[in-house]
Amino acid sequence: MFDLMRTAVIRKEHFNAAHRLYNPAWSDQENDRVFGKCNNPNYHGHNYELLVKLTGKTDPETGYVFDMKRLSDIIKDEVIEPFDHRNLNEDVPEFQSLNPTAENIAMIIWRKLRDRIDPDYDLKITLYETERNIVEYPAE
């Protein structure tokens, strides 16, 4: 007999993207003060590491919490294809009016995946912008 306690599964993915942190309502000086070199008008890039964590009950028939191939396909469709090797500010519609900070990128990824994954599963996004700068959404 299976123990039907909740279990977490995690899929790790990777994408590269450029962005510029900039608030158009502020002066260039204020943008430089707040965002520093991340405000470079010619953009800068990151090698993002993405962890997508789903928590749910193990299905006694399959032994899966969630089919990892299906999860991989959803992430590819919703995140990798639209974000990888893109300029987030210029190429990704969600960031046309939203500053592409790591916090906002994680939130957008969560929203895109949440639309495709049954709400019976808890969903958490962990986004590594660098080895030392990591965002979790939602935070707990």
C-alpha positions in Angstrom: 0.0 0.0 0.0 1.2 3.5 -0.9 1.8 6.2 1.6 -0.4 9.0 0.3 1.4 11.8 2.1 2.4 14.7 -0.1 5.7 14.5 -2.0 7.6 17.1 -3.9 9.1 16.7 -7.3 11.5 19.2 -8.8 12.5 19.8 -12.5 15.7 21.8 -13.2 16.0 23.8 -16.4 18.3 26.5 -17.8 17.9 29.5 -20.0 20.1 32.5 -21.0 18.6 35.9 -21.4 19.5 39.6 -21.5 17.7 42.4 -19.7 17.9 45.9 -18.5 16.6 47.1 -15.1 15.0 50.5 -15.7 12.0 52.5 -14.5 10.8 54.8 -17.3 9.2 57.1 -14.7 12.6 57.9 -13.2 15.5 60.1 -14.4 18.6 58.4 -15.8 20.4 59.4 -12.6 17.8 57.7 -10.4 17.9 54.6 -12.5 21.7 54.5 -12.2 21.5 55.1 -8.5 19.0 52.3 -7.9 20.0 49.7 -10.5 23.7 50.5 -11.1 25.3 48.5 -13.9 22.1 46.5 -14.3 20.7 49.7 -15.9 23.1 49.4 -18.8 21.2 50.8 -21.8 22.8 48.1 -24.0 21.5 45.4 -21.7 23.4 42.6 -19.9 22.8 38.8 -19.6 22.5 36.0 -17.2 22.6 32.2 -17.3 19.5 31.5 -15.3 18.9 28.2 -13.5 15.3 27.4 -12.9 13.8 24.9 -10.4 10.1 24.1 -10.7 8.8 22.3 -7.6 5.4 20.6 -7.6 4.0 19.1 -4.4 1.1 16.7 -4.4 0.0 13.1 -3.6 1.7 10.2 -5.3 -0.7 8.4 -7.7 -0.9 4.8 -6.5 -1.4 3.6 -10.1 1.6 5.3 -11.7 3.8 6.0 -8.7 4.2 9.6 -10.0 3.3 12.8 -8.2 3.4 14.4 -11.7 4.7 13.1 -15.0 8.2 14.7 -15.3 8.2 14.5 -19.1 4.9 16.4 -19.1 6.4 19.0 -16.7 9.5 19.3 -18.9 7.3 19.9 -21.9 5.2 22.6 -20.1 8.3 24.4 -19.0 9.8 24.2 -22.5 6.6 25.7 -24.0 6.0 28.4 -21.4 9.5 29.4 -20.3 12.4 28.0 -22.3 11.2 28.8 -25.8 9.9 32.3 -25.1 12.8 33.4 -22.8 16.0 31.5 -23.9 18.4 33.7 -25.9 16.0 36.6 -25.8 16.1 40.2 -24.6 13.4 40.0 -22.0 12.7 43.8 -22.2 12.3 43.7 -26.0 11.2 40.2 -26.9 8.9 38.9 -24.1 5.5 40.5 -24.0 5.1 40.2 -20.2 8.0 42.5 -19.7 7.0 45.3 -22.1 5.6 47.2 -19.1 7.1 45.2 -16.2 10.7 45.6 -15.0 12.4 42.2 -15.6 13.9 41.8 -12.2 14.6 38.3 -10.9 11.6 38.7 -8.7 9.3 39.6 -11.6 10.7 36.9 -13.8 10.0 34.3 -11.2 6.4 35.6 -10.7 5.8 35.6 -14.5 7.1 32.0 -14.7 4.8 30.9 -11.8 1.8 32.5 -13.5 2.5 30.9 -16.9 3.0 27.5 -15.3 0.1 27.8 -12.9 -2.2 28.3 -15.9 -1.1 24.8 -17.2 -0.8 22.8 -13.9 -3.8 21.7 -11.9 -4.2 23.8 -8.7 -4.3 20.6 -6.6 -0.5 20.8 -6.9 1.5 23.4 -4.9 3.8 25.2 -7.3 7.1 26.9 -6.3 9.6 28.6 -8.6 13.2 29.0 -7.6 15.2 31.2 -10.0 19.0 31.5 -9.8 20.0 34.7 -11.5 23.5 34.1 -10.4 25.1 31.6 -8.0 24.5 34.1 -5.2 21.2 35.8 -6.2 18.3 33.5 -5.8 14.5 34.2 -5.8 11.7 32.0 -4.6 8.1 32.6 -5.7 5.8 32.3 -3.8 7.8 32.9 -0.7 6.8 30.9 2.4 
